[in-house]
Amino acid sequence: MSHFAATCRRISRAPRTLVSRVLSRQRSTATKRDQWFVDYHSDHARQVVGLRDKTDERLKLFRVEDIAGKRVLDAGCNMGAIVNHCMKLGARQVTGLDFDSAAVQRARGLYSDPTSAFRCDDLDNPLAALEPHDTVMFLSVYGTKELEDRNSILSRLAGLSQVMYFEGHHGDDPRDYAWVLLKYGGFQTIEFLGYTNDELREDSVGRPFFRCDRKPRDVGFLPGFIADHSHIDATLKVAVVGRSGAGKSHLARQLADDRRCEGVTILDDVNDPDRIHAAQRLVLFDYRAGTYIDQIDALFFLDVDENVRLKRFADDPVRQDDYNALLRTPPVRSNFLSFFRIEARQDG
Ligand SMILES: C[S@@+](CC[C@H](N)C(=O)[O-])C[C@H]1O[C@@H](n2cnc3c(N)ncnc32)[C@H](O)[C@@H]1O
């Protein structure tokens, strides 16, 4: 009985212990260095020299249609070179936000303009007024020491925007970032655009750079993507995952007949490591493909309306519940670079 009472006491104390741990001692606190990120950007027109000197390399990756006429937020804007670039591209309004007071002062001095504003604030501040924007820049900020809760900040910023440009840090593996963006961003698309190699340092190996958006895409996007990338990439490994009954086999047959996919190996539910390894250009259809193919350049998730899927399996209650098996088995792991969600055809 005394054992029972002790157990009850322990259980009833547990939540309080947990809350107090969260609110006090055990909470992780970031080291916030103020007046630290000085001389970060170069701006040759203003005779300013900074670490990111060959800034053109990075600026070329922004798509004009994501910026012209749009409301843009640059989260972690430093001295404002990206804000300035967005203004030049015709943004309707640009807000730069940074924790570092010296950087914000510098930005205000360099780039004051009626269409832009610079705010000194902390992205960790839960009361920071982050309004919806069309496009959010989150460039080389995610891994800095000044962020306490980087994944929730990434989620909040992603939720504010239709398009996000995301840059990682020097020498980091882009596949890790693709995974983080998939987990916390809720995007329809995560495109790896390459490395931004613009730093004034001899050992520069570049920073992984991504564009993410929420634009819906249908299955017609896939053959176009393969055709575009076949010109550029000698090897291209694509996996198409999605619930059983989404229409993967149907799409695989369509692709096999599509002239744009000539020379591409198309495998439907064939988990054969030798053939997967040997193929230079490959599209692999299998709901588990993302878990066993080693390295994937692009991962497509074929999405289907659940009611349509159930209708397809009207006479097959066992397959109706295949989806549960998919949920128990993680359908992808972090071994891809780009991600696209595509809508399956809804008829039949
Ligand atoms: C490496 S610099 C990148 C600057 C800029 N985004 C670029 O890519 O050119 C990182 C910037 O993020 C800012 N930063 C880091 N943590 C922050 C936070 N918690 N809130 C606001 N800004 C933050 C730093 O002050 C710094 O200016």
The ligand as a Gaussian input file, in Angstrom:
#p B3LYP/6-31G(d) Opt

LIG

0 1
 C       25.452000      34.674000     -40.576000
 S       24.481000      36.117000     -40.492000
 C       23.487000      36.031000     -41.959000
 C       22.967000      37.378000     -42.409000
 C       22.034000      37.387000     -43.621000
 N       20.837000      36.628000     -43.399000
 C       22.725000      36.893000     -44.857000
 O       22.640000      35.681000     -45.137000
 O       23.350000      37.670000     -45.547000
 C       23.312000      35.652000     -39.257000
 C       22.433000      36.784000     -38.813000
 O       21.331000      36.265000     -38.063000
 C       21.089000      37.124000     -36.974000
 N       20.422000      36.377000     -35.896000
 C       20.865000      35.287000     -35.275000
 N       20.008000      34.908000     -34.312000
 C       18.982000      35.793000     -34.335000
 C       17.803000      35.939000     -33.569000
 N       17.534000      35.124000     -32.547000
 N       16.955000      36.932000     -33.874000
 C       17.250000      37.795000     -34.895000
 N       18.375000      37.712000     -35.639000
 C       19.228000      36.719000     -35.358000
 C       22.490000      37.574000     -36.569000
 O       22.467000      38.738000     -35.768000
 C       23.138000      37.768000     -37.916000
 O       22.995000      39.066000     -38.392000

